């Protein structure tokens, strides 16, 4: 491809992207966060969030001497990452399961502060994702409707 044709092609692509910012990007792709984007103060990817919540839950389940204060602070940082992810990709299908996993970590921590956060997280899940399977699980686990 000669330089003139290539330059014209790039110019047209740039004009289209300015005229219709979402046109160059598939709507389906825009709904899901990319695995290499990072969120929150810990700069966590969606896979990092999922793995951290899973690991934290297992650690809380298996260790008797867990510092619940540290566990709570860590969960709160993960929550900030999920909230930033949700702001940028509100239709991402992984969000509801991550909020449910966060809720379960807060419940497992068991401190007063974590219990309040668990209640707030359950309300968040029910408000934002009321028809999700995760909302049905929260309802059955907490007795909420």
Backbone bond lengths (Angstrom), bond angles and torsions (degrees), N, CA, C in turn:
res aa  C-N    CA-C-N  psi(-1)  N-CA   C-N-CA  omega(-1)  CA-C   N-CA-C  phi
1 X - - - 1.448 - - 1.528 107.48 -
2 X 1.354 115.86 130.52 1.455 116.52 -177.53 1.534 110.77 -76.31
3 X 1.292 116.60 164.53 1.461 123.19 -173.03 1.525 111.39 -62.46
4 X 1.350 117.05 -39.41 1.468 120.03 -179.64 1.530 110.97 -63.79
5 X 1.318 118.11 -46.77 1.468 121.99 -178.90 1.531 109.73 -63.99
6 X 1.320 115.84 -42.56 1.466 119.69 179.99 1.527 110.47 -63.90
7 X 1.319 118.01 -42.58 1.463 121.95 178.90 1.520 110.89 -63.64
8 X 1.327 116.94 -41.39 1.463 120.94 178.71 1.528 110.35 -64.24
9 X 1.325 116.62 -41.82 1.462 121.28 178.92 1.534 110.71 -61.12
10 X 1.332 116.97 -44.53 1.459 121.70 179.11 1.522 110.41 -64.15
11 X 1.333 117.18 -41.55 1.463 120.99 179.51 1.523 110.97 -62.35
12 X 1.325 117.71 -44.58 1.467 121.26 178.63 1.527 110.19 -63.18
13 X 1.310 117.66 -42.67 1.469 121.35 179.53 1.525 110.55 -61.91
14 X 1.337 117.00 -41.48 1.455 120.69 178.27 1.522 111.65 -65.59
15 X 1.336 116.86 -42.80 1.458 120.17 177.74 1.524 111.56 -61.65
16 X 1.312 117.47 -41.98 1.464 120.78 178.37 1.521 111.41 -64.56
17 X 1.307 117.32 -39.15 1.457 119.25 -178.73 1.519 111.43 -70.69
18 X 1.344 118.29 -30.75 1.461 121.41 176.48 1.523 109.65 -75.21
19 X 1.333 117.55 -41.35 1.462 121.71 -178.03 1.524 111.19 -67.55
20 X 1.316 117.02 -38.60 1.458 121.36 -178.73 1.522 108.50 -138.30
21 X 1.336 117.18 87.10 1.456 120.53 -171.90 1.523 114.68 -53.62
22 X 1.311 119.12 -34.12 1.453 120.60 -178.53 1.514 113.59 -88.13
23 X 1.330 117.62 -7.52 1.454 120.31 -174.04 1.522 113.12 -66.42
24 X 1.312 116.88 -33.80 1.461 119.45 -177.80 1.524 112.63 -77.83
25 X 1.339 116.24 -10.71 1.455 120.43 -175.97 1.523 109.11 -116.55
26 X 1.303 116.73 135.32 1.457 121.39 178.50 1.516 110.42 -65.20
27 X 1.324 117.39 138.54 1.463 121.02 178.55 1.519 110.76 -61.79
28 X 1.300 117.46 -36.59 1.453 120.77 179.57 1.523 110.17 -63.60
29 X 1.312 116.86 -44.82 1.453 120.23 -179.89 1.520 111.59 -66.47
30 X 1.325 118.03 -34.20 1.457 121.43 -178.25 1.523 111.31 -67.67
31 X 1.334 118.46 -21.03 1.460 120.99 -178.63 1.515 112.53 -76.18
32 X 1.315 118.38 -29.69 1.457 122.11 -175.56 1.517 110.96 -105.80
33 X 1.318 115.03 136.32 1.464 119.56 176.80 1.524 109.28 -70.77
34 X 1.317 117.26 137.95 1.461 119.34 176.42 1.536 109.92 -70.17
35 X 1.309 115.65 149.37 1.463 120.70 -177.66 1.520 112.57 -66.73
36 X 1.332 117.45 -17.60 1.460 119.30 -178.46 1.531 113.29 -105.07
37 X 1.327 116.75 19.81 1.466 120.39 173.76 1.523 107.83 -101.84
38 X 1.329 116.39 145.16 1.453 120.72 -172.30 1.524 110.46 -120.37
39 X 1.346 115.45 142.15 1.454 121.81 -172.15 1.518 111.87 -128.74
40 X 1.324 114.72 151.92 1.447 121.96 171.37 1.513 114.73 72.64
41 X 1.341 114.92 -179.03 1.470 120.30 -175.42 1.528 113.22 -65.45
42 X 1.336 117.35 -24.91 1.470 120.14 178.75 1.522 112.21 -90.97
43 X 1.339 116.68 -1.16 1.467 122.32 -178.95 1.532 110.01 51.48
44 X 1.327 114.90 62.38 1.461 121.86 -176.55 1.518 110.61 -99.21
45 X 1.315 115.95 138.61 1.460 120.92 172.41 1.522 108.08 -81.19
46 X 1.330 116.79 170.26 1.464 118.93 178.51 1.526 110.49 -63.97
47 X 1.318 116.98 -34.45 1.467 120.13 176.71 1.527 110.55 -70.16
48 X 1.310 116.82 -38.01 1.461 121.05 177.22 1.516 111.87 -63.63
49 X 1.334 116.27 -39.92 1.465 120.96 177.52 1.525 109.50 -62.62
50 X 1.311 116.28 -49.75 1.468 120.86 -178.91 1.525 110.98 -59.19
51 X 1.325 116.81 -48.27 1.460 120.65 -178.20 1.524 112.28 -67.02
52 X 1.315 117.12 -38.60 1.466 120.87 179.39 1.520 110.71 -63.75
53 X 1.331 116.88 -44.18 1.468 119.58 179.45 1.532 111.32 -64.47
54 X 1.314 115.56 -41.76 1.473 119.79 178.38 1.529 110.37 -62.63
55 X 1.326 116.65 -48.42 1.466 121.18 -179.25 1.527 111.59 -63.01
56 X 1.323 116.52 -41.53 1.470 120.76 -179.68 1.524 110.55 -64.49
57 X 1.319 116.95 -41.79 1.464 120.34 178.56 1.527 110.35 -62.25
58 X 1.315 116.97 -46.19 1.473 121.10 179.68 1.524 110.10 -62.35
59 X 1.315 117.08 -42.17 1.473 121.15 179.25 1.524 110.38 -62.24
60 X 1.323 116.97 -43.56 1.462 120.68 179.29 1.528 111.54 -66.08
61 X 1.314 116.55 -34.64 1.467 121.14 179.74 1.522 112.01 -70.70
62 X 1.330 116.73 -34.87 1.457 119.39 -168.96 1.526 114.74 -101.35
63 X 1.302 118.79 -19.21 1.468 120.41 -175.81 1.528 110.63 -106.23
64 X 1.311 115.61 132.52 1.460 120.24 179.87 1.529 111.64 -84.70
65 X 1.312 117.68 -23.66 1.464 121.10 -173.58 1.531 113.23 -106.67
66 X 1.317 117.07 36.72 1.460 121.11 -179.52 1.529 109.47 -75.83
67 X 1.319 116.25 135.47 1.460 121.28 174.83 1.528 107.19 -77.82
68 X 1.330 116.41 104.55 1.465 120.08 -175.22 1.523 112.23 -65.98
69 X 1.331 116.83 -28.09 1.467 119.83 176.72 1.521 111.16 -64.33
70 X 1.329 116.07 -45.53 1.466 120.31 177.29 1.525 111.00 -64.66
71 X 1.327 115.68 -42.12 1.468 119.98 179.71 1.532 110.22 -61.85
72 X 1.330 116.91 -41.35 1.459 120.35 179.46 1.526 111.19 -65.21
73 X 1.326 116.54 -46.58 1.475 119.29 -179.53 1.527 111.02 -60.76
74 X 1.318 116.33 -40.72 1.459 120.43 178.71 1.530 110.03 -64.23
75 X 1.326 117.65 -44.64 1.468 121.46 178.78 1.534 110.64 -61.77
76 X 1.330 116.82 -37.70 1.470 120.02 179.29 1.528 111.00 -65.10
77 X 1.332 117.67 -36.63 1.466 120.57 175.50 1.532 110.62 -66.54
78 X 1.315 116.17 -40.48 1.468 119.71 177.62 1.529 109.27 -63.62
79 X 1.327 117.16 -39.91 1.465 120.36 177.64 1.525 110.94 -59.49
80 X 1.312 117.67 -41.78 1.473 120.37 177.62 1.527 110.45 -60.48
81 X 1.317 116.63 -37.87 1.470 120.51 177.82 1.521 110.73 -65.18
82 X 1.333 116.83 -43.03 1.470 120.16 179.60 1.520 110.41 -65.08
83 X 1.318 117.35 -41.01 1.480 119.96 -179.57 1.531 111.30 -65.29
84 X 1.326 117.48 -38.16 1.465 119.76 176.64 1.528 110.32 -66.69
85 X 1.315 116.33 -42.69 1.470 121.86 176.16 1.530 109.50 -57.42
86 X 1.312 117.03 -45.89 1.462 121.32 -179.25 1.530 111.58 -63.50
87 X 1.334 117.11 -38.65 1.475 120.04 178.12 1.524 111.18 -61.72
88 X 1.334 116.20 -38.92 1.465 120.06 -176.95 1.531 113.39 -84.23
89 X 1.329 117.17 -31.65 1.465 122.23 -176.00 1.532 110.16 -134.91
90 X 1.336 117.50 65.95 1.470 120.38 -172.85 1.530 115.25 -62.66
91 X 1.306 118.20 -18.53 1.473 120.47 -178.64 1.525 112.75 -100.59
92 X 1.321 117.98 9.63 1.465 120.83 -178.72 1.529 109.72 -64.83
93 X 1.313 116.07 128.16 1.465 120.96 -175.28 1.532 113.21 -71.07
94 X 1.311 118.53 -13.72 1.468 121.22 178.79 1.524 112.83 -85.04
95 X 1.315 117.86 -12.55 1.464 120.00 -174.35 1.520 112.84 -62.42
96 X 1.323 117.95 -47.51 1.467 120.26 -176.54 1.521 111.46 -59.12
97 X 1.334 116.85 -42.05 1.475 118.10 -179.72 1.520 111.39 -69.75
98 X 1.326 118.00 -29.97 1.471 119.87 177.10 1.524 110.79 -71.70
99 X 1.323 117.40 -38.86 1.466 120.52 176.87 1.532 109.82 -64.69
100 X 1.331 117.22 -40.94 1.464 120.73 176.70 1.533 110.45 -62.00
101 X 1.314 117.82 -44.19 1.463 121.19 178.97 1.529 110.68 -62.51
102 X 1.321 117.17 -40.11 1.466 121.36 176.94 1.524 110.00 -62.80
103 X 1.324 117.12 -44.72 1.461 122.11 177.53 1.533 110.35 -55.09
104 X 1.315 116.11 -46.26 1.464 120.76 -178.11 1.529 111.78 -66.17
105 X 1.326 117.33 -34.31 1.467 119.98 175.86 1.524 109.26 -65.91
106 X 1.335 117.55 -46.71 1.465 120.20 178.44 1.531 110.73 -58.23
107 X 1.327 116.96 -44.56 1.467 120.53 179.28 1.527 110.01 -59.59
108 X 1.312 116.24 -43.39 1.469 120.94 -176.49 1.523 111.78 -68.55
109 X 1.339 117.98 -30.32 1.472 120.76 178.35 1.529 108.74 -62.17
110 X 1.332 116.27 -48.03 1.456 120.50 170.39 1.514 117.98 81.55
111 X 1.311 119.84 2.32 1.468 120.42 176.17 1.528 109.20 -78.51
112 X 1.326 116.80 166.66 1.470 120.27 178.59 1.523 110.95 -58.95
113 X 1.319 115.27 -44.87 1.466 121.04 179.87 1.536 110.68 -62.57
114 X 1.311 116.85 -42.77 1.468 121.01 179.42 1.522 110.87 -67.97
115 X 1.331 117.27 -35.94 1.467 120.29 177.38 1.529 111.00 -63.51
116 X 1.331 116.61 -40.62 1.480 119.79 176.22 1.523 110.24 -63.23
117 X 1.324 116.53 -42.94 1.469 120.28 178.76 1.521 111.12 -65.95
118 X 1.324 117.54 -35.65 1.468 120.81 177.26 1.530 109.97 -62.90
119 X 1.319 116.93 -42.84 1.474 120.70 178.58 1.528 110.64 -64.13
120 X 1.329 116.35 -42.72 1.472 120.08 178.81 1.530 111.20 -65.75
121 X 1.318 115.94 -37.43 1.461 120.21 -179.95 1.526 110.60 -69.17
122 X 1.327 117.13 -38.88 1.468 120.64 175.88 1.527 109.91 -61.77
123 X 1.334 116.83 -43.73 1.470 120.54 178.68 1.523 110.65 -63.21
124 X 1.319 117.33 -40.38 1.471 123.14 177.75 1.522 109.43 -59.10
125 X 1.312 116.61 -48.94 1.467 120.74 -179.40 1.525 111.29 -61.60
126 X 1.324 116.86 -44.75 1.468 120.09 -178.26 1.525 111.98 -68.67
127 X 1.327 116.69 -34.10 1.466 120.12 -179.78 1.527 111.94 -74.35
128 X 1.333 116.72 -47.02 1.468 120.48 -174.03 1.527 114.05 -84.12
129 X 1.337 117.61 -29.08 1.465 121.48 -174.49 1.537 110.33 -132.65
130 X 1.331 117.05 54.08 1.473 120.47 -171.31 1.523 114.87 -62.93
131 X 1.316 117.91 -26.42 1.471 120.61 -177.17 1.518 113.37 -101.41
132 X 1.311 116.55 9.67 1.464 119.91 -178.17 1.533 110.30 -81.51
133 X 1.327 116.26 156.53 1.476 119.33 174.02 1.530 111.33 -60.22
134 X 1.325 116.89 -31.26 1.458 120.93 179.16 1.531 111.23 -66.80
135 X 1.330 116.93 -36.42 1.473 120.09 176.39 1.527 110.17 -65.39
136 X 1.320 116.57 -38.58 1.473 119.96 176.83 1.526 110.15 -62.27
137 X 1.332 116.80 -39.54 1.467 120.26 178.10 1.527 111.35 -65.39
138 X 1.332 116.70 -42.96 1.471 120.39 178.29 1.524 109.56 -60.28
139 X 1.329 116.38 -43.33 1.463 119.59 179.38 1.520 111.18 -59.25
140 X 1.325 116.32 -44.10 1.463 118.80 -178.59 1.538 111.52 -71.75
141 X 1.325 117.88 -33.36 1.463 121.14 -178.95 1.514 112.58 -76.78
142 X 1.331 117.04 -32.37 1.464 120.05 -173.87 1.531 113.26 -108.46
143 X 1.319 117.02 -11.97 1.455 119.85 -176.89 1.526 113.14 76.51
144 X 1.330 116.45 12.53 1.484 120.83 178.67 1.516 109.91 -81.66
145 X 1.333 114.79 157.47 1.475 117.83 175.29 1.497 111.54 -120.61
